[in-house]
Amino acid sequence: MLDNETILRRCHSGPLLKNGHRFGFYRGYNGHSHIHIKGGKFDMNGVSYPYNNTAMCIGHAEDIQLIGVTIKNVVSGHAIDACGINGLYIKNCSFEGFVDYSGERFYSEAIQLDIQVPGAFPKFGTTDGTITKNVIIEDCYFGPSELPEMGSWESCYWLTCK
């Protein structure tokens, strides 16, 4: 649990959180699991560090919960890349601020739900075809951040989200 005033701010070109390491040979859902994050802000600091990356890279895992988390100021990547997850619960989260300086990532989603196949999740783990399943995303906000440079993800449609 993070205090609501906690801010994790990126000051490099990489992601803010990964549940595995580059050369970890995770398979199926046997990676680092049962991760529950409640509260706090994950600021990708995209104006000062304008590098394409994803805030949270979560793969080959079970039982991942994000409640009341804010992810903001993402450049070209995803707020969350969930690949090969069994049991992902995202509630009351806020996804604020996205910009694509390159003009080549117009399709980038705030929440990427993917399957472990070649090219889908380059951060870590095996490309063994593990699917993402049992996902609930509810009562979330998607929009711009307070920074004028940061817009929001486009082409999104939500139910029970603002």
Secondary structure per residue as TSV (DSSP state, phi and psi in degrees):
chain	resnum	aa	ss	phi	psi
A	1	M	-	360.0	132.3
A	2	L	-	-110.1	141.5
A	3	D	-	-60.7	145.3
A	4	N	T	-60.0	-20.4
A	5	E	T	-89.5	-4.6
A	6	T	-	-68.2	129.7
A	7	I	E	-126.7	122.0
A	8	L	E	-100.1	112.9
A	9	R	E	-113.2	127.1
A	10	R	-	-72.5	133.1
A	11	C	-	-132.8	42.5
A	12	H	S	-161.1	-172.6
A	13	S	S	-97.7	-3.6
A	14	G	S	-92.6	-174.6
A	15	P	-	-75.1	167.5
A	16	L	S	-88.0	-32.4
A	17	L	E	-144.7	132.5
A	18	K	E	-134.2	142.4
A	19	N	S	-98.0	24.2
A	20	G	S	-160.9	172.2
A	21	H	-	-115.3	158.6
A	22	R	T	-48.5	-43.4
A	23	F	T	-102.9	19.7
A	24	G	-	-76.0	128.2
A	25	F	-	-96.3	58.9
A	26	Y	-	-69.9	143.6
A	27	R	-	-133.1	155.3
A	28	G	T	52.8	-133.3
A	29	Y	T	-109.1	28.5
A	30	N	-	-95.7	14.5
A	31	G	S	-78.8	-172.3
A	32	H	S	-61.2	120.6
A	33	S	-	-128.7	-176.0
A	34	H	-	54.4	50.6
A	35	I	E	-103.0	120.6
A	36	H	E	-122.2	120.3
A	37	I	E	-118.6	123.6
A	38	K	E	-124.3	120.3
A	39	G	S	83.0	176.6
A	40	G	-	90.4	166.0
A	41	K	E	-123.2	133.6
A	42	F	E	-111.0	104.3
A	43	D	E	-103.7	112.2
A	44	M	-	-74.0	-7.5
A	45	N	-	53.9	44.6
A	46	G	T	-65.3	-21.9
A	47	V	T	-74.0	-43.8
A	48	S	T	-80.0	-30.3
A	49	Y	S	-127.4	79.7
A	50	P	-	-80.9	51.6
A	51	Y	-	-108.1	137.0
A	52	N	-	-62.7	121.3
A	53	N	B	-168.1	173.2
A	54	T	-	-107.2	142.3
A	55	A	S	-69.1	-54.1
A	56	M	E	-121.2	120.8
A	57	C	E	-110.8	108.0
A	58	I	E	-124.3	119.6
A	59	G	E	-140.9	158.6
A	60	H	E	47.8	58.4
A	61	A	E	-144.7	167.4
A	62	E	E	-126.1	151.1
A	63	D	E	56.0	72.2
A	64	I	E	-111.4	125.7
A	65	Q	E	-128.3	130.1
A	66	L	E	-125.2	117.4
A	67	I	E	-130.3	123.7
A	68	G	S	66.9	28.8
A	69	V	-	-97.2	142.3
A	70	T	E	-111.0	130.8
A	71	I	E	-121.9	127.5
A	72	K	E	-142.5	161.2
A	73	N	E	58.4	51.8
A	74	V	E	-90.0	136.0
A	75	V	E	-105.0	114.5
A	76	S	B	64.2	-16.0
A	77	G	S	-101.5	-158.7
A	78	H	-	-102.6	154.1
A	79	A	S	-70.0	-46.3
A	80	I	E	-132.1	130.6
A	81	D	E	-113.7	106.9
A	82	A	E	-108.1	112.7
A	83	C	E	-132.9	114.7
A	84	G	E	74.6	51.9
A	85	I	E	-116.1	134.9
A	86	N	E	-112.2	101.9
A	87	G	E	98.2	81.5
A	88	L	E	-119.2	123.5
A	89	Y	E	-124.7	119.0
A	90	I	E	-124.0	118.5
A	91	K	E	-139.0	140.3
A	92	N	S	53.4	36.2
A	93	C	-	-98.1	158.8
A	94	S	E	-125.4	127.0
A	95	F	E	-114.7	102.6
A	96	E	E	-122.2	114.8
A	97	G	E	92.6	116.8
A	98	F	E	-145.5	140.8
A	99	V	E	-145.6	145.6
A	100	D	-	-118.5	91.9
A	101	Y	T	-65.2	-28.1
A	102	S	T	-78.6	-24.0
A	103	G	S	76.4	9.1
A	104	E	S	-111.8	-2.5
A	105	R	-	-120.8	37.8
A	106	F	T	-59.7	-21.2
A	107	Y	T	-89.7	-2.4
A	108	S	-	-64.4	129.4
A	109	E	-	-94.5	152.6
A	110	A	S	-64.4	-47.7
A	111	I	E	-118.4	112.2
A	112	Q	E	-97.9	117.0
A	113	L	E	-104.0	120.7
A	114	D	E	-138.6	173.8
A	115	I	-	-113.2	145.5
A	116	Q	S	-77.1	83.7
A	117	V	-	-128.1	162.1
A	118	P	T	-53.1	132.4
A	119	G	T	87.6	-12.0
A	120	A	T	-82.3	-39.8
A	121	F	-	-142.3	85.9
A	122	P	-	-80.7	1.8
A	123	K	S	-73.7	-44.6
A	124	F	S	-171.8	169.3
A	125	G	S	88.2	171.8
A	126	T	-	-89.5	153.8
A	127	T	-	-96.3	75.9
A	128	D	S	-104.1	11.0
A	129	G	-	81.3	10.5
A	130	T	-	-61.8	127.1
A	131	I	-	-91.7	161.3
A	132	T	-	-95.9	127.4
A	133	K	E	-146.7	165.9
A	134	N	E	57.8	61.2
A	135	V	E	-112.3	133.5
A	136	I	E	-128.8	127.2
A	137	I	E	-127.0	118.4
A	138	E	E	-144.7	150.3
A	139	D	S	54.1	46.6
A	140	C	-	-108.6	162.9
A	141	Y	E	-116.1	137.7
A	142	F	E	-129.5	121.2
A	143	G	E	-176.1	-169.1
A	144	P	-	-74.8	162.0
A	145	S	-	-92.7	-174.0
A	146	E	S	-75.3	-11.6
A	147	L	S	-85.3	131.3
A	148	P	T	-63.2	-24.2
A	149	E	T	-73.2	-20.7
A	150	M	-	-102.7	113.2
A	151	G	B	-88.5	-140.3
A	152	S	-	-137.9	168.7
A	153	W	-	-66.5	141.9
A	154	E	-	-104.0	171.0
A	155	S	S	56.2	43.1
A	156	C	-	-116.2	146.6
A	157	Y	-	-133.3	130.2
A	158	W	-	-128.3	148.6
A	159	L	S	-116.6	136.1
A	160	T	S	59.9	16.8
A	161	C	-	-120.4	155.8
A	162	K	-	-98.1	360.0
